[in-house]
Structure formats: C-alpha cells, structure tokens
Amino acid sequence: MGNFQELSDLNKTIKISARRFEESPYIERTNSPDMIRGVYAGRYFAISLGEDPIKKYWLLRQKAAIFDVPEKPIEISGPDAATFLEKIMTRKISTMKEGRGYYSLACTPQGGIFMDGVIFKFNKNKFWYVQADGPFEDWLLAHSSGYDVKISDPKSRVLQIQGPASIDIMKAASNGKIDENMPYYRSGFFDLGGQNLYVSRSGFTNELGFEIYSDGFKTDHLALWDHLMSCGKPFGMELSATRAMTIRRIEAGIFGNLTDIDTSINPFEAGLGFCVNMDKEDFIGRDALLNKDKGTCLFGLTCETETPVSGSKVLDGDKIVGYITAGVHSLTLDTGIGYVRFYEPKDWPGKKLILKLPNGENHKSKIVNLPFFDPEKKIVKGIDRNIPEQTK
C-alpha cells in the first residue's frame, strides 16, 4: 500500500489508537488542533497543520522551513557490519569513507526495490541506514544469520532544515562549525546548543539543506527544537508540515518508497541504475538484475490543463501504456506534474500522450525526463544560490 499524500487525503481521516505508532519527541512544540497525521515507517508525522501549503512551499524555496520527518535510522554495527551491508546494499560499502553518505537501495532476490534510503558510515564497524517507509529492520534481521552484526533502533528522530537560508541557520546553530564548506552528502557530529548531534548535508527537497539526527533518549529534544527555532527566526524559518515538501520532492524527481517505487519495479526500470554497482561480487538481487532489461519505465509527465493524481491512466491513442503514481501542481513551473510508470521501457520522453483522470476526463500531456528542473542539482549543491521569484 502506498504512502499517498494527495490533497484529497486530508479529507480521508480515521480514528486510530495512538499507542500503535511512535509519537514525535517534538510534539509539544509542533502539535496543533488542525494537525492531520500520516504514518510512515511506524511513526506519526504531520501531513498538514492547517497552514497554506503554497505559502510554506515558497518559504522553503525562498528562505527556510523546518520539518519533523519520520524517516527512521537503523544502526548496523559489529565486526561484520561492512561485509553484511555489501550483501544487502546495491552500492559498494567497503570503499565508503567515514562521514560520507550514499543514497542506496536494497533489492529482493528477484531484483525488485525493497527499500531506498541513505547509508552513513560512522566508523568501520558502525553504520546507519536512514530508511524510507517499510519493514526494513525486519528485513535486515532476517538476513543477518552468519554475520557478527547487531541490528538496532537508535531511537533517532530526524529534523530537516531546508531552503536557501539553511546554511546561515546551521552556522548560527553550530557556532560557526557548519558552513558552506560542508559538502553535499557529508556528515559528522556537531555541538548544537550544547548537545553533540549527528548532522548531514542532505534532505528530501533538493534545496540546500541539512538533517539533524537526535541521539535517542540522550537528547533533550525540546531544548534542541528551541535552539534551532531561535537560530532560524532571524532568517525567517518556520515549521512546515510535509505537503510543501511533497510538492518540492516531486519537482525534484525524488521517489517515495511504496508509492512510486516498490518490489514490482527494479532499479533500472526506475532510472536508478546509477546506484547499482554490478561489479560487486554479490548482493541480494544481483543475479536477477544481470538478466534484466536496462530500459527505464518511470518518467515525469506534465499537463497544462489539470493536475495528475495517483491512479490516473496514461494512454497512447486508445492503448493504456502506464499510470500515475503521484502528482502535484508545480508552483515553480506553474503546471501539473506527476510520475508515470510505463508498463514497458521505451523512448518515452518527448511523446505527447493522454492523461485520463479517475473521473474519466482526458487531458493532453507530455512525457519528460526527471527531474522536472535543475537536472544538474546546482541548487542542492549550492552552485545556484539564486532566490526564485514566486509565481502566481
């Protein structure tokens, strides 16, 4: 089941036992009578706080927003940690340097994508994998037989500070220790308001940004929150629910596990072959991937007359050739955009197809490569520091 975040989902809410899932340690600072929560990786998070997501989107693009996100770090430690992760991950682990992060996948034996996330190396015997939605801790435990490793939950909750002002905010929060010289996807421990915490220059928006990882029960979460908010206030930073992040991550071509990618699609079909090191001796799914077509099935779709929604069909003439996994109205491009999964790989970009909405309406659309803009990632890398103007 996908973790959908369509606008219509805000009207599809039910009551559920609050003890079933993990509450955020920041809830005393973020709670609102208007909060609508989702569940992701067994954790609650705010889909909406009753705010205007358009205003929050432009705050993210022009200043900075802080997000209390549910992505879940899992710790893999022990003498065989690196060897074990070579078996699990599609990317090489043995060559990773300390303080480096990689986007990496874990595949099923059939080559399908089971999990995506970011792996960080603390030292030769300790790694964190920041997983997306899904039961990845159980997957690791199930494959750990014969390895001297420990799979554990460090109880770390992640905050993301994203936007062009994020470097100035983190510089203030770290007393100057974090600045623009920290490269993209690098990480380390820093003093933030008197607490030693792990910080990475990464995020889920493709804007300049950082992720701050709490240290379980050792962290005074409310003190950390107050410190970050105090540092961010002079730069206009505000709390945002994840709707603004969803719009930006789709513009950026960032996929959601169980929504856009899942076990029914392999990395090549998803256009993620760049993070599959087939020259590794072995990893789960490698044998199956050896015989897979390297063509791509997952692309972007633009529509000037309507916003694509999940479940919409994509037609080439009268033939259904694919479907929409997620869609939003791009505020930067001022047009409807979405991800389309085709049933077979072809040279789809540039083709003009029909978007058939669930209500039966047909709209002209065009297939494009991902991301929808900034393909060289100049924004997230800090090369492009221009502040975008707000569209209508």
C-alpha positions in Angstrom: 0.0 0.0 0.0 1.4 3.4 -1.0 2.0 6.3 1.4 -0.1 8.7 -0.7 -0.3 12.4 0.0 -2.9 13.7 -2.4 -4.8 16.8 -1.4 -7.9 14.6 -1.1 -6.3 12.6 1.6 -6.8 15.4 4.1 -10.5 14.6 4.0 -9.9 10.8 4.4 -9.1 10.5 8.1 -10.0 7.9 10.7 -9.5 7.5 14.5 -6.8 5.0 15.5 -5.1 4.0 18.7 -2.3 6.5 19.4 -0.2 3.7 21.0 0.1 1.8 17.8 2.8 4.1 16.3 5.7 6.2 17.5 4.9 9.7 18.6 7.4 12.5 17.8 9.5 13.8 20.7 8.9 17.3 19.3 5.1 17.0 19.6 4.9 19.5 22.5 6.3 22.2 20.1 4.6 21.1 16.9 1.1 20.0 18.0 -1.9 21.8 16.6 -5.7 21.3 16.8 -5.6 21.4 13.0 -2.9 18.7 12.7 -3.6 15.8 10.3 -1.1 13.0 10.7 0.2 10.3 8.5 2.1 7.1 9.4 5.5 6.4 7.8 8.0 3.7 9.0 5.8 3.2 12.0 6.0 6.9 13.0 3.5 9.7 13.1 4.2 12.8 11.1 2.2 15.9 10.2 0.8 15.9 6.7 -1.0 19.2 7.5 -1.0 21.7 10.3 -3.9 23.7 8.8 -1.4 26.0 7.1 -1.4 27.2 3.5 1.0 24.8 1.7 1.6 27.3 -1.1 3.0 29.8 1.4 5.1 27.1 3.0 6.4 26.0 -0.4 7.6 29.5 -1.2 9.0 29.8 2.3 11.0 26.6 1.6 12.2 27.9 -1.8 13.0 31.5 -0.7 14.0 31.2 3.0 13.9 28.0 5.0 11.5 25.6 6.6 12.0 23.0 9.4 10.3 19.6 9.0 9.8 17.0 11.7 10.1 13.9 9.4 9.5 10.2 10.1 12.4 8.7 8.2 13.9 6.0 10.5 17.6 5.4 11.1 18.6 1.8 11.7 22.0 1.0 13.2 24.1 -1.8 11.8 27.2 -2.4 14.0 29.8 -5.1 14.7 32.9 -6.7 13.1 30.9 -7.9 10.1 28.9 -4.7 9.6 30.5 -3.7 6.3 30.5 -7.3 4.9 26.9 -7.7 5.8 25.9 -4.4 4.2 27.8 -5.4 1.0 25.3 -8.3 0.8 22.3 -6.1 1.5 23.0 -2.9 -0.4 23.3 -2.3 -4.1 26.2 0.1 -3.7 29.8 -0.6 -2.6 30.2 -0.2 1.1 33.8 -1.3 1.5 35.1 1.9 -0.2 32.9 4.3 1.9 34.8 6.9 3.9 33.7 7.9 7.4 31.4 10.9 7.3 30.1 10.0 3.8 26.5 9.4 2.9 25.2 7.4 -0.1 21.7 7.0 -1.5 21.4 3.3 -1.8 18.8 0.6 -2.5 18.1 -2.9 -1.1 16.6 -5.3 -3.6 14.6 -8.5 -3.3 16.2 -11.8 -4.7 14.0 -11.1 -7.8 15.6 -7.7 -8.3 12.7 -5.6 -7.2 13.3 -2.5 -5.0 12.6 -3.4 -1.4 13.9 -0.2 0.3 15.6 3.0 -0.5 17.4 5.3 1.8 20.7 6.9 2.8 23.6 5.0 4.4 26.1 6.8 6.6 29.4 5.4 7.8 30.4 6.3 11.4 33.4 4.0 11.5 34.4 0.7 10.1 32.1 -1.2 12.5 29.2 1.2 12.7 26.7 2.4 10.0 23.3 4.0 10.0 20.8 3.4 7.2 18.1 6.0 7.2 15.2 4.0 5.8 12.1 5.1 4.0 8.7 3.5 4.6 8.5 -0.2 5.1 9.7 -3.0 7.5 13.4 -2.8 6.8 14.6 -3.6 10.3 12.9 -7.0 10.0 14.5 -7.5 6.5 17.9 -6.9 8.0 17.4 -9.2 10.9 16.1 -11.9 8.6 19.3 -11.8 6.5 21.8 -11.4 9.4 22.4 -15.1 10.0 26.1 -16.0 9.9 27.2 -12.4 10.3 28.6 -10.9 13.5 26.4 -7.9 13.5 23.9 -6.1 15.7 20.7 -4.6 14.1 19.3 -2.0 16.4 17.0 1.0 16.6 18.9 4.1 17.9 15.6 5.8 18.5 16.8 8.8 16.5 14.2 11.3 15.2 15.2 13.4 12.2 14.7 17.1 11.7 15.2 18.7 8.3 16.1 22.3 7.8 15.7 23.0 4.1 15.9 26.1 2.0 18.5 28.8 0.8 18.9 30.2 4.3 19.7 26.7 5.8 23.5 27.2 5.7 23.2 30.5 7.7 20.9 28.9 10.2 23.1 25.9 10.8 26.1 28.2 11.0 24.4 30.0 13.8 23.2 26.8 15.5 26.7 25.3 15.5 28.6 28.4 16.5 30.2 28.6 13.0 31.3 25.0 12.8 28.9 24.2 10.0 29.1 26.4 6.9 29.1 26.4 3.1 32.3 24.3 3.1 30.5 21.2 4.3 30.0 19.2 1.0 26.7 17.7 -0.1 26.1 14.3 1.5 28.8 14.7 4.1 28.1 14.3 7.8 29.6 14.5 11.2 29.0 15.3 14.9 28.5 18.9 15.9 27.6 20.8 19.0 24.2 22.3 18.6 23.2 24.3 21.7 25.3 22.2 24.0 24.3 18.8 22.5 26.6 16.7 20.4 24.5 15.5 17.5 24.9 13.9 14.1 24.2 16.3 11.1 24.3 15.6 7.4 24.0 18.0 4.5 21.1 16.3 2.8 17.4 16.3 2.6 14.2 15.4 0.8 13.7 18.6 -1.3 16.7 19.1 -3.5 17.0 22.5 -1.9 20.0 23.5 0.2 19.5 21.7 3.4 20.6 19.7 6.5 19.3 16.8 8.5 19.7 16.7 12.3 19.6 13.3 14.0 18.7 13.1 17.7 20.6 10.6 19.9 17.6 8.7 21.3 16.9 9.3 25.0 20.2 11.1 25.5 18.8 14.1 23.5 16.8 16.9 25.1 14.6 17.2 22.1 12.6 20.2 23.2 15.8 22.1 24.1 17.2 21.2 20.6 14.0 22.4 19.0 14.0 25.7 20.8 17.7 26.2 19.9 17.1 25.6 16.2 14.0 27.8 16.1 15.8 30.6 17.9 18.7 30.4 15.3 16.3 30.2 12.4 13.9 33.0 13.4 16.2 35.9 12.2 16.3 34.1 8.7 12.5 33.7 8.5 12.5 29.9 9.2 9.1 28.4 10.2 7.7 24.9 10.9 6.0 23.3 8.0 4.0 20.1 7.5 5.1 17.8 4.7 2.7 18.9 2.0 5.2 21.6 0.8 8.0 19.0 0.9 5.9 16.6 -1.2 5.4 19.3 -3.9 9.1 20.0 -4.0 10.3 16.4 -3.9 8.2 15.5 -6.9 9.5 18.5 -8.8 13.0 17.3 -7.8 12.4 13.7 -9.1 12.7 12.2 -5.6 10.7 8.9 -5.3 8.6 7.7 -2.4 9.1 4.0 -1.4 5.9 2.0 -1.6 4.3 4.9 -3.6 6.5 5.5 -6.7 8.9 2.5 -6.3 8.3 -0.9 -4.8 9.2 -4.6 -5.2 7.4 -4.7 -8.6 10.0 -2.4 -10.2 13.7 -2.9 -10.5 16.4 -0.1 -10.2 16.9 0.1 -14.0 13.2 0.5 -14.7 13.1 3.2 -12.0 16.0 5.1 -13.6 18.2 4.3 -10.5 20.8 2.2 -12.2 23.5 4.7 -11.1 23.3 3.4 -7.6 23.7 -0.3 -8.5 27.3 -1.5 -8.5 27.0 -4.6 -10.7 30.8 -5.1 -10.4 30.3 -6.1 -6.7 30.8 -9.8 -6.2 27.4 -10.4 -4.7 24.4 -8.7 -3.2 20.8 -9.7 -2.9 19.1 -9.4 -6.3 22.3 -9.2 -8.3 21.8 -12.5 -10.2 18.3 -11.4 -11.2 19.4 -7.9 -12.3 22.1 -9.4 -14.5 19.4 -10.6 -16.9 17.1 -7.5 -16.6 16.5 -5.0 -19.4 18.3 -1.8 -18.6 15.5 0.3 -20.0 13.6 2.9 -17.9 9.8 2.8 -17.2 9.5 5.7 -14.7 9.4 9.2 -16.1 7.8 12.6 -15.5 4.6 13.8 -17.0 3.4 17.4 -17.4 -0.1 18.6 -18.0 -1.0 22.3 -18.6 -4.8 21.8 -18.0 -5.0 19.6 -14.9 -3.1 18.2 -12.0 -2.3 14.4 -12.4 -3.5 12.3 -9.4 -2.4 8.8 -8.4 -4.3 6.1 -10.2 -4.7 8.2 -13.4 -4.2 6.3 -16.6 -1.8 7.3 -19.4 -2.9 6.4 -22.9 -1.1 6.3 -26.2 -4.0 6.6 -28.6 -6.6 4.1 -27.2 -4.0 1.9 -25.5 -3.2 2.2 -21.8 0.5 2.3 -21.5 1.1 3.5 -17.9 -0.3 5.1 -14.8 0.4 7.9 -12.4 1.9 7.1 -9.1 1.9 10.7 -7.6 1.1 14.1 -8.9 1.0 17.8 -7.8 0.7 21.2 -9.2 4.3 22.5 -9.7 4.4 26.0 -8.3 7.7 26.8 -9.8 6.7 25.6 -13.3 3.0 26.6 -12.8 1.8 23.4 -14.4 0.6 19.9 -13.4 3.3 17.3 -13.0 3.5 13.7 -11.9 5.3 10.4 -12.1 4.2 8.0 -14.7 5.1 4.3 -14.6 5.0 2.7 -18.0 4.3 -1.0 -18.5 7.4 -1.4 -20.7 10.6 0.6 -21.3 10.7 2.7 -24.4 12.0 6.1 -25.6 9.1 7.8 -23.9 10.4 11.4 -23.2 9.1 13.9 -25.7 6.0 11.9 -26.5 2.6 13.6 -26.3 0.1 11.2 -24.6 -3.4 11.4 -23.0 -3.8 11.7 -19.2 -7.1 10.0 -18.2 -8.1 11.1 -14.7 -10.1 8.8 -12.4 -13.2 10.9 -13.1 -12.9 10.0 -16.7 -11.6 13.4 -18.0 -8.9 13.3 -20.7 -6.1 15.9 -20.9 -3.2 16.3 -23.2 0.2 15.6 -21.5 3.8 15.4 -22.3 6.4 12.9 -21.1 9.7 14.4 -19.8 12.9 13.2 -18.1 13.3 13.7 -14.4 13.8 15.9 -12.5 11.4 18.5 -13.8 14.0 21.2 -13.4 17.6 21.6 -12.2 18.9 18.3 -13.6 22.5 19.1 -12.6 21.4 19.6 -9.0 23.0 23.0 -8.8 20.5 24.2 -6.2 21.2 21.4 -3.6 24.9 21.6 -4.2 24.9 25.3 -3.6 26.1 26.3 -7.1 22.9 28.1 -7.9 22.1 30.4 -5.0 19.5 32.5 -6.8 16.3 33.0 -4.9 13.3 32.1 -7.2 10.5 34.6 -7.7 7.0 33.5 -6.7 4.7 32.5 -9.5 1.0 33.2 -9.3 
